[in-house]
Amino acid sequence: MERKGNLMTYRPDIKVFDATIRDGGLVNNFRFTDEFIKALYLANLRAGVDYMEFGYKSSKDIFKEEDFGDWKFCDEAALRRIVGNNETDMKIAVMADVGRCNLERDLLPKEESVIDMVRIATYIHTMPAAIEMIEYCHSLGYETTCNIMAISKTNTSDIDAALEMLCASSVDVIYLVDSYGSLFPEQIQRLTKQYLEHVEAYGKKLGIHAHNNQQLAFANTIESCSIGASYLDATIGSMGRGAGNCAMELLLGFLKNPRYNITPVLKFYEDYILKLKEEGITWGYDIQYLLTGKMNLHPSSAIAFTKEKRTDYAEFYHCIFDMEA
């Protein structure tokens, strides 16, 4: 499979997807001010971003409203408070986790909502439930993606089986997700080819969502893109759970499509991301996240290490060493 495009041109099939609020909200329990959300919305519009993910459609039966900001739930009123009727070319997305939402109660038909896309997040062993959610969202008129998490822990035959199930569904985009930031570009290349063999045969699209534990989120994103992934996730300032994600400013600086403009992203970073960091909100590459990425582990232990302000990296490494099994 040859690479698609080159460094001097651009592919019109590429869609840039901003996940700053959704993945970044995992850092501060989605407690963003309306000013922050509105400024990000306008920055994405001016930057030419194709999709903006506002957060989760989480069940209030599971998560207490008082423990989170609005973007854990993405009620229609909260969305409209920011975007009105969203009379723009940029599409609005939300994410729904299998087992942690109630879409039949909380998701309106598309014609009554400003949401355009619902992203279904699933582990490979909950694929039947994910497909049921995809079909329900499709029946309401939404675009859908399926983000298969923790793929670095899954064997090849199970991935093939899951992809065949998904490709037979109504899903529009299937995402390759490096949840633990453990994959290298060579592995991303192999997985992208594996996904594309299924996805292209059914006329679907492929996306990439990378984490930055080993400082490879950007490298892995453009590697997958060069093979054929067209939906590219990024967050401003790399904001996201633990080590964060592919940085939007890196991605827009790389893409050659003149519709994308890095300047509004840089201005938002200057005005809002720096302020969050000054307030003590913590995310981004650090040794503890490198180590969980290296060991192909969920970053929860590294997040706890960070909250405790520990610096005993060697001790931490040996403590998690046996967790790999």
Beta strands, then each sheet from edge to edge (+ up, - down):
strand 1: 15-18
strand 2: 51-56
strand 3: 91-97
strand 4: 117-122
strand 5: 143-148
strand 6: 173-178
strand 7: 205-210
strand 8: 231-234
sheet 1: 1+ 2+ 3+ 4+ 5+ 6+ 7+ 8+ 1+
end
